[in-house]
């Protein structure tokens, strides 16, 4: 893998993270969480955002590097 591919992949991961974080702010997830569990809700939020951004980046790199 060349240096340019590493930069493209890193930029894609960052872009997918920003996009996922922005899109997930539209979800009203407070209805599904218990009261007074703020830290657990924040950890769950970050895990979901990181997981979705990783999956989106992997999916996108699959299209970019099809041989």
C-alpha positions as CSV (number, residue, x, y, z in Angstrom):
1,X,0.0,0.0,0.0
2,X,1.5,3.3,-1.0
3,X,1.7,6.5,1.1
4,X,-1.1,8.1,-0.9
5,X,-3.4,5.2,-0.1
6,X,-2.7,5.6,3.6
7,X,-3.6,9.3,3.4
8,X,-6.8,8.6,1.4
9,X,-7.8,6.0,3.9
10,X,-7.1,8.2,6.9
11,X,-9.0,11.1,5.4
12,X,-11.9,8.8,4.6
13,X,-12.0,7.6,8.2
14,X,-12.0,11.1,9.5
15,X,-14.7,12.2,7.1
16,X,-16.9,9.2,7.9
17,X,-16.5,9.9,11.7
18,X,-17.5,13.6,11.2
19,X,-20.4,12.6,9.0
20,X,-21.6,9.9,11.4
21,X,-21.2,12.2,14.5
22,X,-23.2,14.9,12.7
23,X,-26.0,12.5,11.5
24,X,-26.3,10.8,14.9
25,X,-27.1,14.1,16.6
26,X,-30.5,14.0,14.9
27,X,-31.5,10.9,16.9
28,X,-33.5,11.4,20.1
29,X,-31.9,8.5,22.0
30,X,-32.8,9.8,25.4
31,X,-36.1,7.9,25.2
32,X,-34.3,4.6,25.3
33,X,-31.9,5.3,28.2
34,X,-32.4,5.1,31.9
35,X,-32.6,8.2,34.0
36,X,-29.4,9.4,35.8
37,X,-27.1,7.2,33.7
38,X,-25.3,10.1,31.9
39,X,-21.8,8.6,31.7
40,X,-23.1,5.3,30.4
41,X,-25.2,7.1,27.8
42,X,-22.2,9.1,26.6
43,X,-20.0,6.0,26.4
44,X,-22.8,4.2,24.4
45,X,-23.1,7.2,22.1
46,X,-19.3,7.2,21.3
47,X,-19.3,3.4,20.8
48,X,-22.1,3.6,18.3
49,X,-20.7,6.6,16.5
50,X,-17.2,5.0,16.3
51,X,-18.7,1.7,15.1
52,X,-20.9,3.2,12.5
53,X,-18.1,5.4,11.2
54,X,-15.7,2.4,11.0
55,X,-18.3,0.4,9.0
56,X,-19.0,3.3,6.7
57,X,-15.3,3.8,6.1
58,X,-14.8,0.1,5.4
59,X,-17.7,0.1,3.0
60,X,-16.4,3.1,1.2
61,X,-12.8,1.8,0.9
62,X,-14.3,-1.3,-0.6
63,X,-15.6,0.8,-3.5
64,X,-12.4,2.8,-3.8
65,X,-10.0,-0.1,-4.0
66,X,-11.9,-2.6,-6.1
67,X,-9.5,-4.3,-8.4
